Amino acid sequence: GRSLDLVYINQMLSRESLYWGSCCYEDVELKFDVTPHEYLEFMEEDLKGEDKRNLINALSNAKRALDCQIESLLYGYCLKAYTDKKKMAIPNKIDLLNRLGIIAPRILRKINKVRNTMEHDFYCPGIDEVQDFADVILLFISYTDKYLFETKKECELIDDESQFYCIPEFDRDEQKIIVDVRGSLQGTQTITFEAGNENLELFIEFLRLYINLIC
């Protein structure tokens, strides 16, 4: 069955003797009209003033930058279709990215703290609060950009000991991962999988192992 193949691949990806062969690089092509960095620019512009309107706009754009970066990361790692289908809330999406090892716990705590402040309706924060929030969002985006820009693509993962060789590919349009496995005990096969209820743990485990190898 398909999940058995994923179990096998995950076992291989966790081997100490695994190494990268040749590699290409790519930027994840985002499908959004406005990018996280553009929202950050709007935020910086808003922060030039200190009246209510500026503060509220700066906060809104910081929040959009955060949400947009989260969606970009989910899209990049083929989890967006799953989280969309589940109508997952932002805190759950953040937890998911944390499980992949993408978000450092310190930043995570800071994001949660500032997000809570922001969730109150009709609340106008002070300039210091907005500045803090902006700093945390900037930190988060600059820290996680490495998962979206100059990311590895069409890379060979090789384990000589077990004669295992595979090339994982991310089909982001279809939100599927395709792993070309060769020369292993299971022969040569191409395994395609997507995030779903029945294999979510294995899917997350695969991504965690893969991301750990690329960063």
N, C-alpha and C positions, 0 to 999 in steps of 0.2 A: 504494500500500500504506500501511498504518497508520504504519509507521516513517518513511516519506517525509514524512508530514504532521508528524510530530514534529520531523524535521530542519528543515522549513520554519518551524515555530513557534519552535524554538530560535534560528534565524537572526534571526527578527523580535524575539525577546526580547533579543537581544544588540545591537540597534540603539541608537545614542546618542540618537536623536531620540524614543525611546519615553517616554511619560509616563502617569501614572495619571489616569483620569477620576474618576467618582464611586466611592465605597467604603463598604462596611458593615464592621462589626467583629464578631468573635465569639470566645468562648473555646472551645478544643477540648474537646469533651465526652469525658472519659476513661471507659473501660469497666471500670475496676478498682475493687474493693471498698475498697482502701486506697490513698490517694494518696501521691505522693512527700513532700508536706508533712506528712502524718500520720506517716510513718516518721521524718521529721526531728524531729517533736515527741517521739516515743518515744525517739529517740536522745538528745535534750536531757535528757529525764527520767532516762535511764540514766546519763548523765554526772554526775548529782548525787552518785553514789557512786563509790568508787574500788576496790572489791573486784573479784576476778576475774569474778564473775557480771555486775556492772555493765559492766565493760570489754568483755567478750565480747558482751553484749547490745547495747551501744552500737555496737560494730563491725558486728554483724549488721544492725542497723537502718539504719546508714549505708549499708551495701552494698545493702540492699533499696531504700533511697531512690534511690540511684544507678541501679540496674537498672530501677526503676519509671519514673524520669524518661527513661531511654533508650528504654524500650518506648513511653512516651507520645509522644515525639518521632517515633519510627518510625510509630506509629499516625497521628499528626497529618498526616504527609506521605505517607501511603499506602504505606509500605514494610514494614509489620509482617507482612502476609500473606506477602510474599516472604521475609523473614528467618526467619519461622516455618517455612515450607516447606523452607527450606535448613538448618534447625536450626542457625542461625548462633550462634557463641559471642559473649559480650559484647565481647571485644576487637575482633572483626570488625564488630560493630554500631557500636562507637565509631568505628572507621575510616570506616565508611559515613557517619556523621553528620559526621565531619570533612571528608569529600569534598564534602558539601553546603555546607560553610562554616559549620556550626552551632557547632562547638566551636573555640574559640581554641587555637592550638598550645600556649601556655603552660599553660593549664588541662589540656590533653590530657596533657602530659608529667607534670604533678603527679598526675593520676588514675592513670596507668600506674604511677608510682612507688609510690603508696600501695596500689594494687590488688595489686601483686606481694608486698608485705609481708603482705597479708591472705590470700593464697591458700594459705599454709602450713597444713596440717591440725594441729589440736591445739596451736596456738601461742597463748599469751596475751600480747598486746601490753601495753606500759606505758601509763600515762595520757597521756604526751606524744605517743606514736604515735597513740593513739586520737583525741586532740584535733586533731592534724595532719590525720588522715584526715577527721574531722568538718568541719574548716574547708574542706578542698578540696571535699568533697561539697556543702556549703552554697554555696560559691562557684560550683560548676558549676550547681547548680539555680537559684540566683538569676540567673545569667547566661543560662541557656537558657529561663527562664520566658517571655521575650518572644516565643518561637516558639510558645507554647501559649495565652497569654492576650492578649486584645485583638488577635487576628490579623486581617489583612484577609480579607474575604469578598465574593464577588460584585462584584469590582472590575473596572472597565473598563481595559484596557491599550490605549493608542492611539498609533499612529504615523501622523501626517498625511502625511508624505512618501510612504509607500508605501500609503496608505489602508488600513492594517491596524488592525483593531479586534478585541480578543478578551476574553472573560471566562472565566478559569480557575475551576473549582469542584472542591472535594475531596469526593468521596463516600467518607467514612471507613468507613461500614458495609460497603460493597462493596470498599473499598481500591482505588478507581479515581479517576482524574483526568479530568474532562470539560472540554474547552476549546471554547467557542462562538466560532467565528471568523467575522467578518463583514466585508463590504466590501473584501476583499483580492483580489489577482489570482486567487486560487484560488476565489473566490466565497464563498458562505456555507455553512459546514458545521460540524457538531458532531463533534469527535474525542474518542473515549474510549480511554484507555490505562491499563494497569496494569504494575507492575514484573514483568519476566520475564527469563529468560536472554538472549533474543535482542535485547531493547531496553534492557537495564539501563543501559548507558552513556548512551544518549539520555535515559532517564528521569532519571538522576542529573544530567545536564547541564541538563535542563528545571528540575528542583528548585533546582539551584545558581543558575541565572539568576533564577528566580522569587524565591527567598529573598533574593538580592542586591538585588532591586528593592523588596522589602517592608521590609527592615531598614536 
